[in-house]
C-alpha cells in the first residue's frame, strides 16, 4: 500500500501571492535506498520512478508548472527561472513571473526560501556549507533586487547542529569573512567541530540587513523517518523545497 505524500508547509508571514512547500521522504514510489519520495534524477534512482514522484508532487502540491530543476554544484550561481532553459548549473533561482516555480533539492544541505513583503519576487537557494561560505545567500539577495528590510526568509530541513561534525577547514572558511561565526561552532575534540548551518545562514542574512528569518529546528540526519540524509546513508534520495508566485485568476 502506497503512503500518502507528506509535505511541510512553512510557517512564516509570507504575503498571499507566495506559495511554498517542502517535501519529506514519504509518499512516493522509489525503492530502497531511495524510498520513497525521491525527486532527484542524479542519485542513481530509476528514472521512471522519479518521474512518477515528480508528477505526484506537481499534482498534490498544486504546482502551476513543472519546477525549474537545477544541476546543483555547491556554488553561488543564481538564475532567473523565467529565462533559464533545461536544467541550468546553479544553486539558486529567482522568479518574478507568477506561475514560475523555483526549487532546490537537499539531503542535509540547507534549503533557503525567500520572498519580499509585497509578494513580487521569490527565490530558492541550496546552501551547503561550501555554498553558504562562498556567498550563495548574498548572490540570491543580489538577484532579487529588493531592499533587505523587505525580505522574509524560511530555512528548511537541514542537518542539525548536534549532528553536523566538520573539520577545522570548514570553521576557517566562515571565520575568514566573519570572526563572529565562531559562535556557530562547538568544539568536539581532536580538531573537530559541531556546526550550526541554521545559525550560520542567519548570520549571513543579518549581515545583509535581513532580520525576519523563520524555520530551522529540523535535523535530516537524526529524523530518519522523515528525511533523506546523505551523511547518514550516502546513497539516498533528495527532498525538494519549492516557492512560487500564484497566478492571478
N, CA, C and O of each residue as an XYZ file, in Angstrom:
996
protein
N       0.840     -1.197      0.000
C       0.000      0.000      0.000
C       0.880      1.255      0.000
O       1.782      1.382      0.829
N       0.624      2.160     -0.908
C       1.432      3.369     -1.046
C       1.049      4.417     -0.017
O      -0.131      4.697      0.199
N       2.065      4.993      0.614
C       1.830      6.046      1.595
C       1.419      7.330      0.893
O       1.749      7.553     -0.272
N       0.694      8.170      1.620
C       0.337      9.470      1.068
C       1.536     10.404      1.146
O       2.396     10.258      2.014
N       1.582     11.360      0.233
C       2.668     12.327      0.217
C       2.600     13.186      1.472
O       1.528     13.646      1.867
N       3.744     13.393      2.087
C       3.816     14.190      3.310
C       4.588     15.476      3.028
O       5.760     15.428      2.654
N       3.943     16.614      3.204
C       4.560     17.906      2.954
C       4.787     18.663      4.256
O       4.084     18.453      5.245
N       5.778     19.543      4.238
C       5.958     20.553      5.273
C       5.500     21.881      4.672
O       5.995     22.301      3.626
N       4.573     22.524      5.326
C       4.115     23.840      4.889
C       4.755     24.893      5.787
O       4.417     24.984      6.967
N       5.661     25.677      5.250
C       6.376     26.658      6.071
C       5.433     27.576      6.843
O       4.430     28.051      6.311
N       5.775     27.812      8.099
C       5.024     28.747      8.939
C       5.819     30.045      8.995
O       6.761     30.190      9.775
N       5.413     30.981      8.147
C       6.084     32.286      8.089
C       5.098     33.292      7.496
O       4.147     32.883      6.828
N       5.289     34.563      7.712
C       4.307     35.572      7.278
C       4.479     35.998      5.825
O       4.572     37.189      5.528
N       4.520     35.025      4.928
C       4.636     35.353      3.509
C       3.331     35.979      3.030
O       2.261     35.595      3.502
N       3.393     36.928      2.109
C       2.170     37.576      1.599
C       1.349     36.594      0.772
O       1.872     35.567      0.340
N       0.063     36.893      0.543
C      -0.864     35.970     -0.119
C      -0.412     35.406     -1.464
O      -0.692     34.236     -1.725
N       0.273     36.160     -2.344
C       0.629     35.562     -3.635
C       1.686     34.462     -3.538
O       1.848     33.681     -4.476
N       2.405     34.393     -2.419
C       3.536     33.467     -2.297
C       3.058     32.097     -1.834
O       2.317     31.978     -0.859
N       3.498     31.061     -2.553
C       3.175     29.684     -2.207
C       4.477     28.913     -1.986
O       5.440     29.073     -2.737
N       4.493     28.081     -0.953
C       5.692     27.325     -0.621
C       5.329     25.919     -0.157
O       4.245     25.686      0.379
N       6.250     24.991     -0.369
C       6.096     23.640      0.147
C       7.479     23.001      0.217
O       8.351     23.282     -0.606
N       7.663     22.145      1.204
C       8.898     21.376      1.330
C       8.506     19.918      1.524
O       7.624     19.612      2.326
N       9.152     19.028      0.801
C       8.767     17.619      0.854
C       9.533     16.867      1.936
O      10.561     17.333      2.428
N       9.014     15.699      2.294
C       9.722     14.743      3.129
C      10.058     13.542      2.249
O       9.946     13.623      1.026
N      10.463     12.445      2.848
C      10.799     11.269      2.054
C       9.593     10.357      1.845
O       9.723      9.322      1.190
N       8.439     10.704      2.373
C       7.283      9.804      2.376
C       6.321     10.087      1.240
O       6.066     11.240      0.892
N       5.778      8.993      0.653
C       4.661      9.119     -0.262
C       4.950      8.841     -1.712
O       4.080      9.064     -2.554
N       6.139      8.360     -2.044
C       6.471      8.123     -3.441
C       6.540      6.653     -3.798
O       6.045      5.793     -3.069
N       7.168      6.377     -4.941
C       7.239      5.011     -5.462
C       8.668      4.480     -5.534
O       8.866      3.319     -5.893
N       9.657      5.290     -5.206
C      11.044      4.851     -5.299
C      11.340      3.728     -4.308
O      10.776      3.666     -3.215
N      12.231      2.856     -4.723
C      12.610      1.708     -3.902
C      13.918      1.985     -3.166
O      14.666      2.883     -3.552
N      14.205      1.209     -2.093
C      15.425      1.420     -1.326
C      16.656      1.399     -2.248
O      16.709      0.629     -3.207
N      17.637      2.251     -1.947
C      17.754      3.152     -0.789
C      17.145      4.537     -1.017
O      17.438      5.478     -0.279
N      16.300      4.654     -2.038
C      15.720      5.953     -2.376
C      14.270      6.073     -1.917
O      13.532      6.950     -2.365
N      13.884      5.189     -1.028
C      12.488      5.106     -0.595
C      12.075      6.315      0.261
O      12.759      6.682      1.215
N      10.923      6.928     -0.113
C      10.164      6.548     -1.292
C       9.924      7.753     -2.207
O       9.718      7.588     -3.409
N       9.949      8.959     -1.643
C       9.592     10.150     -2.420
C      10.838     10.902     -2.857
O      11.007     12.084     -2.557
N      11.715     10.192     -3.576
C      12.918     10.823     -4.107
C      12.571     11.644     -5.336
O      11.847     11.176     -6.215
N      13.085     12.869     -5.402
C      12.779     13.775     -6.506
C      13.994     14.123     -7.357
O      13.920     14.996     -8.222
N      15.116     13.440     -7.111
C      16.357     13.740     -7.832
C      16.644     12.681     -8.893
O      16.520     11.482     -8.641
N      17.028     13.141    -10.084
C      17.389     12.241    -11.178
C      18.850     11.794    -11.131
O      19.213     10.821    -11.793
N      19.690     12.480    -10.366
C      21.135     12.267    -10.460
C      21.705     11.318     -9.418
O      22.923     11.153     -9.348
N      20.856     10.685     -8.601
C      21.373      9.892     -7.477
C      21.416      8.392     -7.751
O      21.843      7.623     -6.890
N      20.981      7.966     -8.938
C      21.004      6.548     -9.274
C      19.665      5.853     -9.163
O      19.588      4.637     -9.342
N      18.623      6.584     -8.878
C      17.276      6.031     -8.794
C      16.764      5.706    -10.205
O      17.281      6.218    -11.199
N      15.750      4.854    -10.271
C      15.107      4.532    -11.547
C      14.407      5.781    -12.077
O      13.578      6.372    -11.385
N      14.739      6.180    -13.296
C      14.229      7.441    -13.843
C      12.707      7.485    -13.875
O      12.113      8.523    -13.582
N      12.076      6.382    -14.224
C      10.614      6.372    -14.293
C      10.004      6.581    -12.913
O       8.966      7.231    -12.792
N      10.635      6.037    -11.865
C      10.140      6.254    -10.502
C      10.222      7.731    -10.131
O       9.304      8.276     -9.519
N      11.327      8.372    -10.505
C      11.483      9.803    -10.211
C      10.431     10.615    -10.968
O       9.850     11.553    -10.421
N      10.192     10.250    -12.221
C       9.168     10.961    -12.994
C       7.795     10.828    -12.343
O       7.030     11.791    -12.293
N       7.487      9.631    -11.845
C       6.206      9.443    -11.162
C       6.139     10.286     -9.893
O       5.109     10.890     -9.594
N       7.238     10.323     -9.153
C       7.264     11.138     -7.932
C       7.090     12.620     -8.254
O       6.374     13.332     -7.551
N       7.742     13.079     -9.312
C       7.616     14.486     -9.691
C       6.204     14.807    -10.160
O       5.699     15.904     -9.922
N       5.576     13.860    -10.820
C       4.191     14.070    -11.236
C       3.270     14.155    -10.020
O       2.347     14.968     -9.990
N       3.524     13.314     -9.024
C       2.727     13.365     -7.790
C       2.951     14.682     -7.063
O       2.013     15.259     -6.513
N       4.186     15.154     -7.059
C       4.491     16.436     -6.430
C       3.693     17.550     -7.101
O       3.058     18.368     -6.434
N       3.737     17.567     -8.411
C       3.037     18.637     -9.119
C       1.532     18.585     -8.858
O       0.889     19.623     -8.697
N       0.977     17.380     -8.818
C      -0.461     17.241     -8.615
C      -0.874     17.580     -7.189
O      -1.802     18.361     -6.979
N      -0.190     16.999     -6.212
C      -0.637     17.148     -4.827
C      -0.256     18.487     -4.218
O      -0.936     18.967     -3.311
N       0.817     19.096     -4.698
C       1.176     20.438     -4.230
C       0.506     21.512     -5.070
O       0.653     22.703     -4.794
N      -0.231     21.095     -6.100
C      -0.941     22.009     -6.997
C      -0.003     23.047     -7.603
O      -0.278     24.247     -7.602
N       1.100     22.546     -8.113
C       2.069     23.445     -8.739
C       1.505     23.969    -10.054
O       0.855     23.221    -10.785
N       1.739     25.228    -10.365
C       1.233     25.797    -11.611
C       2.035     25.367    -12.837
O       1.579     25.524    -13.970
N       3.235     24.823    -12.605
C       4.099     24.403    -13.708
C       5.143     23.434    -13.161
O       5.309     23.303    -11.948
N       5.837     22.766    -14.059
C       6.948     21.916    -13.645
C       8.035     22.815    -13.045
O       8.375     23.838    -13.639
N       8.580     22.456    -11.891
C       9.661     23.265    -11.311
C      10.860     23.339    -12.256
O      11.088     22.426    -13.050
N      11.610     24.411    -12.168
C      12.852     24.530    -12.913
C      13.950     23.859    -12.084
O      14.590     24.494    -11.246
N      14.153     22.557    -12.338
C      15.158     21.806    -11.596
C      16.551     22.280    -11.988
O      16.789     22.629    -13.145
N      17.470     22.293    -11.030
C      18.823     22.789    -11.240
C      19.840     21.657    -11.174
O      19.585     20.623    -10.556
N      20.984     21.851    -11.804
C      22.143     20.976    -11.596
C      23.008     21.666    -10.533
O      23.814     22.545    -10.838
N      22.819     21.249     -9.296
C      23.444     21.926     -8.161
C      24.897     21.469     -7.981
O      25.204     20.279     -8.049
N      25.781     22.451     -7.749
C      27.216     22.157     -7.686
C      27.890     22.784     -6.462
O      29.115     22.892     -6.420
N      27.106     23.192     -5.477
C      27.650     23.830     -4.269
C      28.359     25.139     -4.597
O      29.373     25.477     -3.986
N      27.820     25.867     -5.564
C      28.393     27.137     -5.948
C      27.518     28.308     -5.553
O      26.743     28.220     -4.600
N      27.643     29.420     -6.294
C      26.907     30.638     -5.948
C      26.126     31.219     -7.129
O      25.687     32.368     -7.075
N      25.952     30.443     -8.177
C      25.203     30.928     -9.329
C      23.700     30.858     -9.042
O      23.189     29.842     -8.571
N      23.009     31.958     -9.336
C      21.557     32.038     -9.153
C      20.956     32.488    -10.481
O      21.367     33.504    -11.043
N      19.984     31.728    -10.980
C      19.408     32.014    -12.294
C      17.970     32.516    -12.161
O      17.310     32.305    -11.144
N      17.512     33.178    -13.203
C      16.122     33.612    -13.307
C      15.331     32.470    -13.939
O      15.631     32.047    -15.056
N      14.327     31.975    -13.231
C      13.549     30.846    -13.707
C      12.901     31.145    -15.060
O      12.809     30.260    -15.911
N      12.462     32.364    -15.257
C      11.741     32.723    -16.475
C      12.607     32.612    -17.720
O      12.097     32.313    -18.800
N      13.903     32.847    -17.590
C      14.782     32.834    -18.762
C      15.653     31.591    -18.836
O      16.298     31.363    -19.859
N      15.694     30.781    -17.785
C      16.537     29.580    -17.774
C      15.938     28.504    -18.674
O      14.719     28.395    -18.800
N      16.808     27.713    -19.296
C      16.365     26.605    -20.125
C      16.973     25.309    -19.621
O      18.020     25.312    -18.974
N      16.311     24.202    -19.922
C      16.760     22.876    -19.497
C      16.980     22.869    -17.988
O      16.154     23.384    -17.236
N      18.102     22.282    -17.542
C      18.438     22.245    -16.122
C      19.752     22.996    -15.941
O      20.817     22.389    -16.061
N      19.712     24.285    -15.660
C      20.947     25.069    -15.582
C      21.828     24.660    -14.409
O      21.333     24.213    -13.374
N      23.134     24.817    -14.581
C      24.073     24.569    -13.481
C      24.028     25.780    -12.563
O      24.553     26.842    -12.897
N      23.409     25.615    -11.424
C      23.201     26.731    -10.496
C      22.787     26.172     -9.149
O      22.399     25.009     -9.040
N      22.871     27.004     -8.128
C      22.459     26.599     -6.783
C      21.378     27.503     -6.226
O      21.158     27.562     -5.017
N      20.708     28.202     -7.122
C      19.587     29.015     -6.699
C      18.849     29.563     -7.896
O      19.387     29.634     -9.001
N      17.593     29.956     -7.659
C      16.805     30.558     -8.727
C      15.877     31.602     -8.134
O      15.501     31.533     -6.963
N      15.517     32.570     -8.965
C      14.578     33.616     -8.573
C      13.459     33.674     -9.597
O      13.627     33.236    -10.735
N      12.314     34.215     -9.191
C      11.189     34.369    -10.111
C      10.371     35.593     -9.735
O      10.032     35.795     -8.569
N      10.062     36.397    -10.725
C       9.110     37.498    -10.571
C       7.833     37.212    -11.352
O       6.809     37.863    -11.141
N       7.896     36.253    -12.239
C       6.740     35.915    -13.061
C       5.840     34.930    -12.322
O       6.308     33.862    -11.926
N       4.577     35.250    -12.125
C       3.649     34.308    -11.490
C       3.590     32.990    -12.263
O       3.570     32.974    -13.494
N       3.564     31.892    -11.516
C       3.478     30.577    -12.120
C       4.805     29.904    -12.370
O       4.830     28.712    -12.677
N       5.922     30.625    -12.250
C       7.245     30.027    -12.408
C       7.707     29.479    -11.044
O       7.710     30.203    -10.049
N       8.092     28.210    -11.011
C       8.368     27.533     -9.740
C       9.875     27.376     -9.519
O      10.567     26.735    -10.310
N      10.367     27.967     -8.438
C      11.762     27.796     -8.011
C      11.859     26.568     -7.116
O      10.971     26.325     -6.298
N      12.932     25.788     -7.265
C      13.076     24.573     -6.461
C      14.539     24.260     -6.219
O      15.385     24.503     -7.079
N      14.836     23.716     -5.039
C      16.157     23.170     -4.745
C      15.991     21.795     -4.125
O      14.997     21.522     -3.452
N      16.972     20.931     -4.357
C      16.982     19.576     -3.816
C      18.029     19.480     -2.709
O      19.134     20.003     -2.850
N      17.687     18.820     -1.621
C      18.611     18.703     -0.493
C      18.482     17.360      0.208
O      17.464     16.676      0.108
N      19.556     17.001      0.928
C      19.531     15.826      1.797
C      20.600     16.007      2.863
O      21.454     15.138      3.035
N      20.564     17.100      3.564
C      21.435     17.575      4.650
C      21.762     19.043      4.466
O      21.804     19.794      5.441
N      21.998     19.472      3.206
C      22.231     20.888      2.956
C      20.982     21.689      3.300
O      19.892     21.135      3.449
N      21.157     22.989      3.422
C      20.090     23.864      3.883
C      19.331     24.493      2.711
O      19.932     25.206      1.907
N      18.019     24.243      2.598
C      17.218     24.973      1.621
C      16.765     26.308      2.206
O      16.249     26.361      3.323
N      16.959     27.374      1.455
C      16.596     28.720      1.896
C      15.562     29.283      0.923
O      15.841     29.432     -0.267
N      14.370     29.596      1.429
C      13.324     30.190      0.615
C      13.155     31.646      1.018
O      13.144     31.970      2.205
N      13.022     32.525      0.028
C      12.935     33.963      0.279
C      11.809     34.578     -0.542
O      11.491     34.107     -1.634
N      11.216     35.629     -0.005
C      10.252     36.428     -0.761
C      10.297     37.852     -0.231
O      10.864     38.116      0.829
N       9.695     38.763     -0.980
C       9.574     40.127     -0.472
C       8.177     40.314      0.126
O       7.269     39.526     -0.140
N       8.018     41.344      0.919
C       6.772     41.552      1.665
C       5.578     41.863      0.758
O       4.429     41.661      1.152
N       5.842     42.343     -0.430
C       4.747     42.674     -1.340
C       4.343     41.490     -2.214
O       3.335     41.544     -2.919
N       5.130     40.430     -2.165
C       4.808     39.270     -2.974
C       5.064     39.477     -4.453
O       4.258     39.081     -5.294
N       6.205     40.109     -4.769
C       6.533     40.374     -6.172
C       7.740     39.581     -6.664
O       7.997     39.539     -7.867
N       8.484     38.953     -5.755
C       9.657     38.171     -6.147
C       9.880     37.070     -5.114
O       9.650     37.270     -3.921
N      10.333     35.897     -5.587
C      10.653     34.769     -4.711
C      11.981     34.172     -5.142
O      12.444     34.397     -6.260
N      12.593     33.402     -4.236
C      13.857     32.741     -4.556
C      14.001     31.472     -3.724
O      13.481     31.373     -2.612
N      14.719     30.507     -4.288
C      15.068     29.274     -3.582
C      16.562     29.059     -3.733
O      17.094     29.112     -4.842
N      17.250     28.813     -2.605
C      18.704     28.664     -2.604
C      19.101     27.348     -1.960
O      18.492     26.905     -0.986
N      20.139     26.729     -2.525
C      20.720     25.498     -1.987
C      21.994     25.887     -1.241
O      22.988     26.274     -1.854
N      21.953     25.779      0.087
C      23.057     26.285      0.913
C      23.714     25.162      1.704
O      23.436     24.982      2.890
N      24.590     24.407      1.041
C      25.508     23.555      1.779
C      26.571     24.430      2.402
O      26.588     25.638      2.162
N      27.461     23.856      3.197
C      28.425     24.727      3.868
C      29.334     25.428      2.865
O      29.721     26.577      3.083
N      29.682     24.755      1.768
C      30.560     25.390      0.772
C      29.877     26.590      0.121
O      30.454     27.673      0.027
N      28.653     26.382     -0.321
C      27.931     27.480     -0.955
C      27.626     28.605      0.007
O      27.684     29.780     -0.355
N      27.301     28.240      1.241
C      26.997     29.241      2.257
C      28.230     30.097      2.542
O      28.136     31.322      2.628
N      29.388     29.444      2.690
C      30.629     30.182      2.949
C      31.041     31.019      1.748
O      31.619     32.094      1.906
N      30.742     30.527      0.540
C      31.164     31.228     -0.673
C      30.258     32.401     -1.020
O      30.669     33.297     -1.757
N      29.012     32.413     -0.494
C      28.148     33.562     -0.715
C      26.879     33.303     -1.503
O      26.410     34.198     -2.205
N      26.302     32.098     -1.412
C      25.067     31.823     -2.146
C      23.919     32.721     -1.675
O      23.097     33.142     -2.489
N      23.852     33.017     -0.384
C      22.788     33.894      0.108
C      22.970     35.309     -0.426
O      22.004     35.951     -0.839
N      24.188     35.784     -0.416
C      24.464     37.125     -0.944
C      24.122     37.197     -2.435
O      23.577     38.196     -2.905
N      24.444     36.135     -3.172
C      24.141     36.099     -4.602
C      22.630     36.086     -4.840
O      22.136     36.751     -5.751
N      21.903     35.332     -4.021
C      20.455     35.289     -4.154
C      19.810     36.630     -3.864
O      18.900     37.056     -4.575
N      20.284     37.294     -2.818
C      19.753     38.618     -2.479
C      20.024     39.620     -3.596
O      19.174     40.455     -3.904
N      21.197     39.540     -4.198
C      21.536     40.457     -5.283
C      20.607     40.260     -6.475
O      20.207     41.229     -7.121
N      20.261     39.002     -6.769
C      19.379     38.737     -7.905
C      17.937     39.163     -7.621
O      17.193     39.481     -8.549
N      17.540     39.171     -6.359
C      16.178     39.583     -6.023
C      15.971     41.086     -6.193
O      14.862     41.528     -6.493
N      17.018     41.861     -6.007
C      16.976     43.315     -6.216
C      15.872     43.996     -5.399
O      15.073     44.768     -5.927
N      15.852     43.695     -4.122
C      14.910     44.317     -3.202
C      15.678     44.752     -1.950
O      16.685     44.128     -1.613
N      15.237     45.797     -1.255
C      15.891     46.200     -0.009
C      15.831     45.059      1.009
O      14.817     44.365      1.086
N      16.880     44.852      1.780
C      16.903     43.737      2.722
C      15.778     43.776      3.746
O      15.311     42.725      4.186
N      15.340     44.958      4.129
C      14.259     45.051      5.116
C      12.920     44.594      4.537
O      11.951     44.415      5.275
N      12.865     44.405      3.219
C      11.649     43.927      2.571
C      11.628     42.409      2.393
O      10.643     41.856      1.903
N      12.715     41.728      2.790
C      12.850     40.297      2.534
C      12.477     39.471      3.765
O      12.850     39.804      4.890
N      11.738     38.394      3.529
C      11.371     37.410      4.556
C      11.970     36.067      4.142
O      11.975     35.727      2.959
N      12.473     35.306      5.111
C      13.205     34.074      4.805
C      12.670     32.901      5.621
O      12.315     33.053      6.790
N      12.618     31.735      4.988
C      12.312     30.484      5.691
C      13.441     29.495      5.453
O      13.833     29.247      4.313
N      13.958     28.933      6.535
C      15.029     27.936      6.466
C      14.424     26.542      6.588
O      13.796     26.219      7.596
N      14.612     25.724      5.567
C      14.009     24.404      5.525
C      14.842     23.337      6.205
O      15.845     23.652      6.847
N      14.443     22.071      6.077
C      15.104     20.965      6.778
C      16.551     20.754      6.350
O      16.846     20.601      5.165
N      17.446     20.749      7.331
C      18.873     20.523      7.090
C      19.446     19.704      8.241
O      18.766     19.456      9.236
N      20.680     19.294      8.099
C      21.342     18.581      9.187
C      21.460     19.515     10.392
O      21.829     20.680     10.243
N      21.148     19.008     11.576
C      21.087     19.841     12.767
C      22.440     20.072     13.427
O      23.406     19.374     13.118
N      22.520     21.043     14.331
C      23.788     21.428     14.959
C      24.386     20.354     15.859
O      25.582     20.400     16.150
N      23.596     19.398     16.303
C      24.147     18.315     17.124
C      24.678     17.163     16.288
O      25.316     16.252     16.815
N      24.417     17.199     14.976
C      24.797     16.080     14.110
C      25.841     16.438     13.064
O      26.475     15.551     12.493
N      26.026     17.733     12.808
C      26.896     18.155     11.717
C      28.326     18.346     12.206
O      28.701     19.433     12.647
N      29.115     17.290     12.127
C      30.516     17.346     12.550
C      31.393     17.717     11.365
O      31.288     17.119     10.294
N      32.258     18.707     11.559
C      33.115     19.206     10.479
C      34.535     19.384     10.984
O      34.797     19.345     12.187
N      35.446     19.581     10.043
C      36.837     19.822     10.385
C      37.168     21.298     10.512
O      36.317     22.164     10.311
N      38.410     21.561     10.848
C      38.876     22.938     11.056
C      38.727     23.785      9.798
O      38.510     24.994      9.874
N      38.848     23.127      8.621
C      38.792     23.896      7.377
C      37.416     24.523      7.148
O      37.310     25.587      6.539
N      36.370     23.867      7.633
C      35.025     24.421      7.484
C      34.877     25.645      8.371
O      34.380     26.682      7.931
N      35.302     25.527      9.603
C      35.238     26.671     10.527
C      36.047     27.839      9.981
O      35.598     28.984     10.029
N      37.246     27.553      9.458
C      38.102     28.610      8.913
C      37.448     29.303      7.721
O      37.603     30.511      7.543
N      36.714     28.539      6.900
C      36.074     29.113      5.713
C      35.072     30.194      6.086
O      34.899     31.160      5.344
N      34.420     30.043      7.213
C      33.460     31.052      7.664
C      34.134     32.175      8.427
O      33.783     33.343      8.261
N      35.100     31.827      9.263
C      35.738     32.849     10.091
C      36.646     33.778      9.303
O      36.970     34.873      9.764
N      37.058     33.346      8.116
C      37.857     34.219      7.256
C      37.112     35.510      6.950
O      37.724     36.570      6.827
N      35.801     35.422      6.827
C      34.981     36.589      6.498
C      34.207     37.144      7.688
O      33.677     38.254      7.633
N      34.146     36.353      8.777
C      33.320     36.777      9.911
C      33.833     36.109     11.187
O      33.548     34.939     11.443
N      34.587     36.861     11.979
C      35.117     36.308     13.226
C      34.008     35.812     14.144
O      34.185     34.844     14.885
N      32.859     36.487     14.086
C      31.755     36.110     14.948
C      31.139     34.778     14.612
O      30.344     34.251     15.390
N      31.492     34.211     13.452
C      30.959     32.899     13.071
C      31.414     31.800     14.022
O      30.850     30.706     14.023
N      32.433     32.086     14.833
C      32.899     31.082     15.798
C      31.785     30.679     16.756
O      31.815     29.578     17.306
N      30.792     31.560     16.967
C      29.686     31.240     17.862
C      28.803     30.128     17.309
O      28.010     29.539     18.044
N      28.939     29.841     16.025
C      28.114     28.817     15.381
C      28.789     27.448     15.368
O      28.294     26.511     14.742
N      29.929     27.336     16.066
C      30.672     26.076     16.118
C      30.932     25.688     17.570
O      31.242     26.541     18.401
N      30.804     24.401     17.870
C      31.116     23.880     19.201
C      32.223     22.836     19.074
O      32.141     21.922     18.254
N      33.260     22.988     19.901
C      34.379     22.047     19.849
C      33.905     20.638     20.172
O      33.101     20.418     21.077
N      34.432     19.688     19.398
C      34.043     18.292     19.565
C      35.239     17.389     19.827
O      35.103     16.165     19.848
N      36.410     17.987     20.028
C      37.616     17.224     20.315
C      38.375     16.839     19.057
O      37.778     16.649     17.997
N      39.710     16.722     19.178
C      40.582     16.296     18.080
C      40.425     17.165     16.834
O      40.472     16.661     15.712
N      40.242     18.457     17.031
C      40.153     19.368     15.904
C      38.850     19.303     15.131
O      38.761     19.819     14.017
N      37.846     18.676     15.710
C      36.544     18.576     15.063
C      35.549     19.525     15.726
O      35.703     19.895     16.890
N      34.525     19.910     14.963
C      33.560     20.882     15.445
C      32.150     20.463     15.067
O      31.944     19.764     14.075
N      31.183     20.895     15.865
C      29.774     20.762     15.514
C      29.333     22.104     14.947
O      29.433     23.133     15.615
N      28.843     22.087     13.708
C      28.475     23.329     13.029
C      26.959     23.489     12.973
O      26.226     22.520     12.780
N      26.508     24.713     13.143
C      25.083     25.045     13.109
C      24.788     25.791     11.804
O      24.983     27.003     11.716
N      24.315     25.049     10.785
C      24.023     25.663      9.497
C      22.946     26.739      9.603
O      23.018     27.774      8.940
N      21.951     26.480     10.443
C      20.868     27.454     10.605
C      21.411     28.780     11.135
O      21.065     29.848     10.631
N      22.261     28.702     12.151
C      22.819     29.922     12.746
C      23.766     30.627     11.778
O      23.799     31.856     11.725
N      24.537     29.848     11.009
C      25.446     30.443     10.039
C      24.672     31.188      8.953
O      25.067     32.280      8.542
N      23.580     30.601      8.495
C      22.747     31.278      7.495
C      22.116     32.542      8.069
O      22.052     33.570      7.394
N      21.653     32.465      9.307
C      21.032     33.625      9.944
C      22.034     34.766     10.092
O      21.670     35.934      9.952
N      23.302     34.434     10.376
C      24.331     35.467     10.487
C      24.553     36.146      9.143
O      24.678     37.368      9.068
N      24.601     35.356      8.096
C      24.795     35.925      6.765
C      23.641     36.858      6.406
O      23.853     37.947      5.872
N      22.443     36.427      6.699
C      21.268     37.242      6.405
C      21.255     38.522      7.230
O      20.940     39.596      6.718
N      21.599     38.403      8.509
C      21.637     39.573      9.382
C      22.665     40.590      8.904
O      22.422     41.795      8.956
N      23.808     40.107      8.440
C      24.851     40.998      7.939
C      24.380     41.776      6.713
O      24.862     42.875      6.438
N      23.434     41.191      5.980
C      22.874     41.857      4.806
C      21.734     42.800      5.162
O      21.274     43.575      4.324
N      21.273     42.729      6.427
C      20.167     43.564      6.859
C      18.830     42.860      6.908
O      17.796     43.500      7.098
N      18.839     41.526      6.737
C      17.608     40.733      6.785
C      17.444     40.170      8.188
O      18.303     39.424      8.659
N      16.358     40.514      8.859
C      16.140     40.072     10.229
C      14.958     39.114     10.380
O      14.873     38.387     11.370
N      14.054     39.109      9.413
C      12.856     38.258      9.516
C      13.159     36.869      8.963
O      12.939     36.590      7.784
N      13.669     36.007      9.839
C      14.093     34.661      9.450
C      13.297     33.640     10.256
O      13.242     33.715     11.484
N      12.692     32.703      9.570
C      11.846     31.699     10.208
C      12.341     30.301      9.845
O      13.245     30.144      9.025
N      11.737     29.293     10.465
C      12.104     27.916     10.173
C      13.250     27.430     11.038
O      13.497     27.966     12.119
N      13.954     26.400     10.550
C      15.013     25.777     11.337
C      14.439     24.765     12.305
O      13.230     24.536     12.336
N      15.308     24.162     13.092
C      14.859     23.234     14.116
C      14.713     21.796     13.661
O      14.357     20.935     14.466
N      14.977     21.510     12.393
C      14.930     20.140     11.903
C      16.324     19.520     11.959
O      17.321     20.224     12.122
N      16.382     18.202     11.824
C      17.674     17.526     11.642
C      17.463     16.363     10.685
O      16.888     15.339     11.055
N      17.929     16.526      9.461
C      17.737     15.492      8.455
C      18.468     14.197      8.806
O      18.016     13.113      8.439
N      19.588     14.303      9.510
C      20.344     13.096      9.847
C      19.639     12.266     10.921
O      19.530     11.048     10.784
N      19.166     12.902     11.969
C      18.579     12.154     13.081
C      17.113     11.790     12.854
O      16.620     10.830     13.445
N      16.410     12.546     12.005
C      14.995     12.268     11.756
C      14.859     11.357     10.530
O      14.375     11.776      9.479
N      15.295     10.108     10.691
C      15.366      9.151      9.580
C      14.010      8.915      8.922
O      13.930      8.786      7.701
N      12.961      8.859      9.709
C      11.645      8.557      9.156
C      11.149      9.641      8.203
O      10.407      9.353      7.264
N      11.552     10.870      8.441
C      11.031     11.986      7.664
C      11.917     12.440      6.515
O      11.424     12.942      5.505
N      13.249     12.261      6.669
C      14.157     12.918      5.736
C      15.242     11.989      5.205
O      15.682     11.063      5.887
N      15.660     12.258      3.975
C      16.877     11.667      3.444
C      18.073     12.379      4.069
O      17.989     13.554      4.427
N      19.187     11.658      4.198
C      20.423     12.247      4.716
C      21.604     11.614      4.002
O      21.858     10.419      4.147
N      22.322     12.414      3.236
C      23.499     11.918      2.528
C      24.587     11.507      3.507
O      25.251     10.489      3.309
N      24.770     12.283      4.550
C      25.822     11.957      5.520
C      25.505     10.673      6.269
O      26.416      9.914      6.603
N      24.246     10.418      6.537
C      23.846      9.207      7.256
C      23.905      7.966      6.371
O      24.383      6.914      6.796
N      23.404      8.098      5.113
C      23.191      6.919      4.277
C      24.028      6.859      3.011
O      24.055      5.817      2.356
N      24.704      7.922      2.645
C      25.491      8.005      1.417
C      24.578      7.932      0.187
O      24.263      8.968     -0.399
N      24.153      6.747     -0.210
C      23.215      6.626     -1.335
C      21.803      6.846     -0.807
O      21.311      6.077      0.019
N      21.166      7.890     -1.286
C      19.827      8.218     -0.796
C      19.149      9.173     -1.762
O      19.771      9.672     -2.700
N      17.870      9.421     -1.525
C      17.112     10.348     -2.347
C      17.324     11.793     -1.914
O      18.180     12.094     -1.082
N      16.523     12.676     -2.498
C      16.580     14.090     -2.177
C      15.171     14.638     -1.966
O      14.239     14.265     -2.678
N      15.025     15.522     -0.989
C      13.786     16.271     -0.809
C      13.839     17.540     -1.657
O      14.902     17.943     -2.131
N      12.683     18.154     -1.836
C      12.610     19.419     -2.577
C      11.960     20.487     -1.721
O      11.029     20.213     -0.964
N      12.457     21.700     -1.849
C      11.811     22.876     -1.262
C      11.501     23.819     -2.412
O      12.374     24.148     -3.215
N      10.237     24.250     -2.480
C       9.760     24.982     -3.647
C       9.031     26.256     -3.243
O       8.416     26.326     -2.179
N       9.108     27.264     -4.112
C       8.429     28.526     -3.865
C       8.034     29.129     -5.209
O       8.781     29.044     -6.184
N       6.840     29.747     -5.249
C       6.370     30.361     -6.479
C       5.347     31.442     -6.155
O       4.841     31.530     -5.036
N       5.060     32.251     -7.148
C       4.035     33.279     -7.044
C       2.766     32.758     -7.714
O       2.794     32.294     -8.854
N       1.671     32.841     -6.995
C       0.408     32.346     -7.516
C      -0.049     33.173     -8.719
O       0.068     34.399     -8.731
N      -0.562     32.483     -9.711
C      -1.092     33.177    -10.874
C      -2.446     33.808    -10.578
O      -3.278     33.223     -9.884
N      -2.652     34.989    -11.103
C      -3.934     35.657    -10.904
C      -5.020     34.947    -11.713
O      -4.777     34.489    -12.830
N      -6.212     34.864    -11.137
C      -7.309     34.191    -11.821
C      -8.287     35.211    -12.387
O      -9.285     34.835    -13.002
